[in-house]
């Protein structure tokens, strides 16, 4: 089996649900940005010091397969949708790390290689959220996906700060 189909040579792609759409469609941009995020999370997982963070990053990648699959579906119910319990799980992680590090102001990002990798993931997550919001203006997107992606950027932020916390490298912005 080959990885190429040659069906995209003219600028169209197939959705999981079967429809063909332009490769520059906001839907493709949305799930493509989720794919990009997953790749950068994979890279970050090779740098982080915390086993807790590494484990959570793996869970997030699993979740992003669900997000991407649902975004790549149109007019057909996707079987493995993101659920409210996924949002609650990562919200719990945000709260857990917030309690551990107890931030006291605005933070300068990227004070360690590990936190820099996570901050890049955070910014890609924010871009994915913007693309998903644009898609939602055209076609309805699951509110749960929107919540999950919004919360994910918070999680990536606090995990980046936790990596800095482990090395006593959190730097607060001085005004």
C-alpha positions in Angstrom: 0.0 0.0 0.0 1.4 3.4 -1.0 1.0 6.5 1.1 0.1 8.6 -1.9 -3.2 8.4 -3.8 -2.6 11.2 -6.4 -6.2 12.3 -5.8 -4.9 15.6 -4.2 -2.7 16.7 -7.1 -5.3 19.3 -8.2 -5.6 21.0 -4.8 -8.4 19.0 -3.3 -8.5 16.5 -0.4 -11.0 14.0 0.9 -12.5 14.4 4.4 -12.9 11.3 6.6 -16.6 11.5 5.9 -16.0 11.2 2.1 -16.6 14.7 0.8 -13.9 16.4 -1.4 -12.9 19.9 -0.5 -10.2 22.4 -1.4 -6.9 22.1 0.5 -7.1 25.7 1.5 -10.6 25.3 3.1 -10.8 26.6 6.6 -11.8 23.0 7.7 -8.5 21.7 6.3 -6.6 24.6 7.9 -8.3 23.7 11.2 -7.4 20.0 11.4 -4.0 20.7 9.7 -3.2 23.0 12.6 -4.2 20.3 15.0 -1.9 17.9 13.2 0.9 20.5 13.4 0.3 20.9 17.2 0.5 17.2 17.7 3.8 17.1 15.9 5.2 19.9 18.1 3.9 18.2 21.2 5.7 15.1 20.2 8.9 17.1 19.9 8.3 18.8 23.3 7.8 15.4 25.0 11.4 14.5 24.2 12.7 17.6 26.1 10.5 17.9 29.2 12.0 16.8 32.5 8.7 15.9 34.3 7.4 12.4 33.8 3.9 13.9 34.7 4.1 16.4 31.9 5.4 13.8 29.4 2.5 11.5 30.3 -0.1 14.3 29.9 1.4 15.2 26.6 0.8 11.7 25.4 -2.8 11.9 26.5 -3.2 15.2 24.7 -1.9 13.7 21.5 -4.5 11.0 21.8 -7.2 13.6 22.3 -5.9 15.6 19.3 -6.5 12.6 17.1 -10.2 12.8 18.2 -10.3 16.6 17.5 -8.7 16.2 14.1 -10.9 13.4 13.1 -14.0 15.2 14.1 -12.9 18.4 12.3 -12.1 16.2 9.2 -15.7 15.0 9.2 -18.6 16.8 7.7 -22.2 15.7 7.6 -21.4 12.4 9.2 -21.2 11.6 12.9 -17.5 11.0 14.0 -17.3 8.0 16.3 -14.4 9.1 18.5 -15.5 12.6 19.5 -13.9 14.8 22.2 -16.2 14.6 25.2 -16.9 16.9 28.2 -14.9 14.4 30.4 -11.8 15.2 28.3 -12.3 18.9 28.9 -12.8 18.2 32.7 -9.6 16.0 32.7 -7.4 18.7 31.3 -9.0 21.4 33.4 -8.1 19.3 36.4 -4.5 19.2 35.2 -4.5 23.0 34.9 -5.7 23.3 38.5 -3.1 20.8 39.7 -0.2 22.6 38.2 -1.5 26.0 39.2 -1.5 24.8 42.9 2.0 23.4 42.6 3.6 26.6 41.1 1.4 29.4 42.5 2.1 32.0 39.9 2.2 35.6 41.1 2.2 37.8 38.0 2.9 38.0 34.3 5.6 35.5 33.3 8.3 35.9 30.6 7.9 32.7 28.5 10.6 30.3 27.5 13.3 30.5 30.3 14.3 26.8 29.7 14.5 24.7 26.6 11.7 22.6 27.9 9.3 25.5 28.6 10.2 27.1 25.2 9.1 23.9 23.4 5.8 23.9 25.4 5.3 27.6 24.8 5.6 27.0 21.0 2.9 24.3 21.4 0.7 26.8 23.4 0.9 29.4 20.6 0.1 26.7 17.9 -2.9 25.7 20.1 -4.1 29.3 20.1 -3.8 29.4 16.3 -5.7 26.2 16.1 -8.4 27.8 18.2 -8.6 30.8 15.9 -8.9 28.6 12.9 -11.7 26.5 14.6 -13.5 29.7 15.5 -13.3 30.8 11.9 -14.7 27.4 10.8 -17.5 27.7 13.4 -18.6 30.9 11.7 -19.1 28.9 8.4 -20.2 25.6 9.8 -21.1 24.5 13.3 -18.2 23.1 15.3 -18.8 21.1 18.5 -18.8 23.4 21.5 -16.8 20.7 23.3 -14.0 20.9 20.8 -13.9 24.7 21.2 -13.7 24.3 25.0 -11.1 21.6 24.8 -8.8 23.6 22.6 -9.2 26.8 24.7 -8.4 24.8 27.9 -5.5 23.1 26.2 -3.6 26.3 25.7 -4.0 27.0 29.4 -2.6 23.5 30.2 0.4 24.0 27.9 1.1 27.3 29.6 1.0 25.9 33.1 3.1 22.9 32.1 5.7 25.2 30.6 5.8 27.2 33.9 6.0 23.9 35.8 9.1 22.9 33.8 10.6 26.3 34.7 9.5 25.8 38.4 11.4 22.5 38.5 14.6 24.4 37.6 13.8 27.5 39.6 13.7 29.5 36.4 10.3 31.2 36.4 10.9 34.9 35.5 8.2 37.4 36.2 7.8 40.4 33.9 8.9 43.6 35.6 7.0 46.7 34.5 
